[in-house]
Amino acid sequence: MKIIMLGAPGAGKGTQAKKIADLCKVPHISTGDIFRANIKQGTELGKKAKTYMDAGELVPDELVCDLVVDRIQQDDCTEGFILDGFPRTIPQAEALTNALNAIEQKMEYALNIDVPDENIIHRMAGRRACVGCGATYHVEFNPPKVQDVCDVCGEALVLRDDDKPETVMNRLNVYHEQTKPLIDYYEKQGIVHTIDGTQTMDQVFSDIRKILGV
């Protein structure tokens, strides 16, 4: 089961990807998590990625393609995987297709979670991230037990720079220009399934389960 999550930043791709991964026992591969780990560790890749992410811009292809292709060839991906945050551009998608063809594999599902821009801006302004372990919350939809304190490790929760309204607007503009064309790319492969992302988290997951037949 090889799945790509599509949709605007803040549409809920990461949340649904984790739920699918838990249900189907396949790895959830998030480039965002990989970048944040590198940023926290202060690696050269992390420093480069941070300059783009803080500005709400896409991390260049050369920083992500080899990393992801290497990841999906690891042993835990033999039964499938879920890609969240990659590919984000047509060149990345083409590189992924070519890499999969080389190992006689192909993507099977592209799940497009569709949410209007105005909903995205409202959602992301309420997101909070833990400065310690990276756990994420939402002040309205998924609040911590204690305001501004992480349930997992007790560190402070903050509004990340890339969740601030002005950055979100920039991220949405970049999405419409560079990432939304992926829907057409994968529609030509016959694997796109669009889900109404304005529904509750459980309703979205229910729709996804029907599509995947699980």
Residue pairs with C-beta under 8 A, 6 or more apart in sequence:
1 24
1 26
1 79
1 80
1 108
1 109
1 212
2 80
2 81
2 100
2 105
2 106
2 107
2 108
2 109
3 17
3 20
3 80
3 81
3 82
3 83
3 107
3 108
3 109
3 110
3 111
3 212
4 82
4 83
4 87
4 107
4 109
4 110
4 111
4 186
5 13
5 14
5 16
5 17
5 82
5 83
5 84
5 85
5 111
5 113
6 13
6 110
6 111
6 112
6 113
6 179
6 182
6 183
6 186
6 192
7 13
7 112
7 113
7 114
7 115
7 197
8 115
8 117
8 120
8 172
8 175
8 179
9 120
9 124
9 168
9 171
9 172
9 175
10 115
10 120
10 121
10 123
10 124
10 127
10 163
10 168
11 113
11 114
11 115
11 120
11 197
12 113
12 115
12 197
12 201
12 204
13 84
13 85
13 113
14 30
14 32
14 84
14 85
14 136
15 201
16 111
16 113
16 201
16 204
16 205
16 208
17 28
17 30
17 82
17 84
18 28
19 205
20 26
20 28
20 82
20 205
20 208
20 212
21 27
21 28
21 82
23 209
23 214
24 80
24 212
24 214
25 79
26 77
26 79
26 80
26 81
26 82
27 76
27 77
27 81
27 82
28 81
28 82
28 84
29 68
29 71
29 72
29 77
29 81
29 82
29 83
29 84
29 86
30 84
30 85
31 59
31 64
31 67
31 68
31 84
31 85
31 86
32 84
32 85
33 134
34 67
34 71
35 45
35 46
35 49
35 50
35 53
35 59
36 134
37 46
38 45
38 46
38 49
39 46
39 47
39 49
39 50
39 53
40 46
40 134
45 63
48 59
48 63
49 59
49 63
52 58
52 59
52 60
53 59
53 162
54 161
54 162
54 167
55 167
55 170
56 162
56 167
56 168
56 170
56 171
56 174
57 170
57 174
58 88
58 89
58 174
58 178
58 179
61 89
61 91
61 92
61 95
64 86
64 92
65 92
65 95
65 96
68 83
68 86
68 96
69 95
69 96
69 99
71 77
72 81
72 83
72 100
73 103
80 108
83 96
86 92
86 96
87 93
87 95
87 96
87 182
88 178
88 179
88 182
89 178
89 179
89 182
90 181
90 182
90 185
93 182
93 185
93 186
96 107
97 106
97 107
100 106
100 107
106 189
107 186
107 189
107 191
108 191
109 191
109 193
109 211
109 212
110 182
110 183
110 186
110 189
110 191
110 192
110 193
111 193
111 195
111 208
111 211
112 183
112 192
112 193
112 194
112 195
113 195
113 197
113 204
114 194
114 195
114 196
114 197
115 123
115 197
115 198
116 198
117 172
119 197
119 198
120 168
120 172
121 165
121 168
121 169
121 172
123 138
123 141
124 163
124 165
124 168
125 159
125 163
125 164
125 165
125 168
126 138
126 139
126 140
126 141
127 136
127 137
127 138
127 159
127 160
127 163
128 136
128 137
128 138
128 139
128 144
128 148
128 157
128 158
128 159
129 135
129 136
129 137
129 157
129 158
129 159
129 160
129 163
130 136
130 137
130 150
130 152
130 153
130 155
130 156
130 157
131 155
131 156
131 157
131 158
132 150
132 152
132 153
132 154
132 155
132 156
133 150
133 152
133 153
133 155
135 150
135 151
135 152
135 153
136 142
137 143
137 144
137 150
137 151
137 157
141 201
144 150
144 151
144 157
145 151
148 156
148 157
149 155
149 156
149 157
150 156
150 157
161 167
162 168
162 171
183 192
183 194
186 192
193 211
195 204
195 207
195 208
195 211
196 204
196 207
197 204
199 207
